[in-house]
Amino acid sequence: MRIFLTGASGFIGSALLPELLAAGHDVLALARSDAAAAALQAAGATPHRGDLADAGTLTAGAAAAEAVIHAGFIHDFSRFAESCETDRRAIAALGAGLAEGAPMLVTSGTALLAGAGMALESQGVPASSHNPRRASEEAAEALAAAGKRVAVVRLPPSVHGAGDHGFVPLLIRLAREKGLSAFAADGANLWPAVHRSDAARLFRLALDHTTPGARFHAVAERGIPFRLLAGAIAAGLGLPSAGLPAAEAAAHFGWFAHFAGLDNPADSAWTRERLGWQPDGPGLLQDLARAGYFDS
């Protein structure tokens, strides 16, 4: 079928595109520039010019397809709340063009359930959550409540692999700058993780099992103690690793302190059973040693 894919040039989308093409799908891919359009066309997709702030372009793309995968997001943490509201509007625009009965997958994160024990697919976003990213799930829920076949795929804090430009590379840069790979307190807080190839396969499988309001967890490892991640980074850089008390950790990590202290164990048992999804990519700590994380 023809699938409209946002974020096709991104870290996850660039793994998802060949996954979809290999399965025989025709991919209409959102492209923000001529260069991106040319690269996507060379990769086998049909470019669709526009961006996540252009509602008309998004609606037209969804209307021209038989399914939608919304993997795009504006990763500007200096304007995070604003980016989340842009995502809310983008999801509504995609839903406006979605054909009756057509599946649509919206990307979210397990971190929305951080601090509440093991995150499960059955759990919605807590009413007490102040995380601006909840906007994405609220937009998806509104479409599902209106009868649209829209579901959510929650990604863990670390989606890893060659070309990663997310949280782990940020931690590596910070450790280089500070001369220390640190963790807060005893570093027992847990980060779930998944390899990008496993995440891409989950999106493809979820298309055939999309029911309104469903939530899938793209989680291969339920929770890696942050101190082990910090230790692996220290070993890769030849630096010391140490736990820091709250005030020192806040100064060390700066705006990233919240994420460094994130305790977000997450389960994917229901997702695996529902989709027959069995992640087989390397684990995060293994991937650190083989995916070029310390090359630059």
Sequence and secondary structure as in RCSB ss.txt:
>XXXX:A:sequence
MRIFLTGASGFIGSALLPELLAAGHDVLALARSDAAAAALQAAGATPHRGDLADAGTLTAGAAAAEAVIHAGFIH
DFSRFAESCETDRRAIAALGAGLAEGAPMLVTSGTALLAGAGMALESQGVPASSHNPRRASEEAAEALAAAGKRV
AVVRLPPSVHGAGDHGFVPLLIRLAREKGLSAFAADGANLWPAVHRSDAARLFRLALDHTTPGARFHAVAERGIP
FRLLAGAIAAGLGLPSAGLPAAEAAAHFGWFAHFAGLDNPADSAWTRERLGWQPDGPGLLQDLARAGYFDS
>XXXX:A:secstr
 EEEEESTTSTTHHHHHHHHHHTT EEEEEESSHHHHHHHHHTT EEEE  TT HHHHHHHHHTSSEEEE     
 GGGHHHHHHHHHHHHHHHHHH  TT EEEEEEEGGGGTTSSSB TT    TT   TTHHHHHHHHHHHHTT EE
EEEEE SEEESTT  SHHHHHHHHHHHHT EEEETT   EEEEEEHHHHHHHHHHHHTT  TT EEE  SEEEEE
HHHHHHHHHHHHT  EEEE HHHHHHHHGGGHHHHT    B  HHHHHHHT    S  HHHHHTTSSTT  
